[in-house]
Amino acid sequence: MTYEYYPGKPVQMQSYNYAIQRFRSETKWLAIIDGDEYLLPMEDGKNLVETLEQIKNNFINHKMRIATNVGAVGVNWRCYGTSNHKERQDGLCISDKGATIPFKYFYDSQCTKIRINHYFSKSEDEFRNKIEKRGWPDGEHDRNVENEMYEATVNCNKVYDDVMKKYVDKVKKIVRPERSST
């Protein structure tokens, strides 16, 4: 894994393009995700690379028999809401109130092979503060704070999910202790 700081605001789309150009010849798989996003395989017993290889091979073998190379794999998001927290919680964003059991809620689930869990709103206070200070990644649109708050507190709190439970201990070992509260 490579971390590169990309200064400025808003720079999300620019930094994505930079990463693609910078690493395209150095890696077989490139995931461009935020710190509050987790890319995970959904089939027990398979790691991420095995899952990606299976997806690639199925595509080549069944969808495009003449294909020799796959340029990208699209992965659906599961957006997690506030889990009904009003205030910021200590611990990892995949944990609930800093406990070792990551009970979070998400909206819309149909991913069977691979998905990205996006913990975009950890609490109402934290999310409101985040969206009031930032624009959209393209920097050209205003955000509708009330609509986004409704999405984070109602729509993205509809379904209970504990899929990250098995990863909490592994993530805690990787994350520096001073960063484990985010």
Secondary structure in CASP SS format (residue, H / E / C, confidence):
PFRMAT SS
TARGET T0000
AUTHOR 0000-0000-0000
METHOD secondary structure of the structure
MODEL  1
M C 1.00
T C 1.00
Y C 1.00
E C 1.00
Y C 1.00
Y C 1.00
P C 1.00
G C 1.00
K C 1.00
P C 1.00
V C 1.00
Q H 1.00
M H 1.00
Q H 1.00
S H 1.00
Y H 1.00
N H 1.00
Y H 1.00
A H 1.00
I H 1.00
Q H 1.00
R H 1.00
F H 1.00
R C 1.00
S C 1.00
E C 1.00
T C 1.00
K C 1.00
W C 1.00
L C 1.00
A C 1.00
I C 1.00
I C 1.00
D C 1.00
G C 1.00
D C 1.00
E E 1.00
Y E 1.00
L E 1.00
L E 1.00
P E 1.00
M C 1.00
E C 1.00
D C 1.00
G C 1.00
K C 1.00
N C 1.00
L H 1.00
V H 1.00
E H 1.00
T H 1.00
L H 1.00
E H 1.00
Q H 1.00
I H 1.00
K H 1.00
N H 1.00
N H 1.00
F H 1.00
I H 1.00
N H 1.00
H H 1.00
K H 1.00
M C 1.00
R C 1.00
I C 1.00
A C 1.00
T C 1.00
N C 1.00
V C 1.00
G C 1.00
A C 1.00
V C 1.00
G C 1.00
V C 1.00
N C 1.00
W E 1.00
R E 1.00
C E 1.00
Y E 1.00
G C 1.00
T C 1.00
S C 1.00
N C 1.00
H C 1.00
K C 1.00
E C 1.00
R C 1.00
Q C 1.00
D C 1.00
G C 1.00
L C 1.00
C C 1.00
I C 1.00
S C 1.00
D C 1.00
K C 1.00
G C 1.00
A C 1.00
T C 1.00
I C 1.00
P C 1.00
F C 1.00
K E 1.00
Y E 1.00
F E 1.00
Y C 1.00
D C 1.00
S C 1.00
Q C 1.00
C C 1.00
T C 1.00
K C 1.00
I E 1.00
R E 1.00
I E 1.00
N E 1.00
H E 1.00
Y C 1.00
F C 1.00
S C 1.00
K C 1.00
S C 1.00
E H 1.00
D H 1.00
E H 1.00
F H 1.00
R H 1.00
N H 1.00
K H 1.00
I H 1.00
E H 1.00
K H 1.00
R C 1.00
G C 1.00
W C 1.00
P C 1.00
D C 1.00
G C 1.00
E C 1.00
H C 1.00
D C 1.00
R C 1.00
N C 1.00
V H 1.00
E H 1.00
N H 1.00
E H 1.00
M H 1.00
Y H 1.00
E H 1.00
A H 1.00
T H 1.00
V C 1.00
N H 1.00
C H 1.00
N H 1.00
K C 1.00
V E 1.00
Y E 1.00
D E 1.00
D C 1.00
V H 1.00
M H 1.00
K H 1.00
K H 1.00
Y H 1.00
V H 1.00
D H 1.00
K H 1.00
V H 1.00
K H 1.00
K H 1.00
I H 1.00
V C 1.00
R C 1.00
P H 1.00
E H 1.00
R H 1.00
S C 1.00
S C 1.00
T C 1.00
END
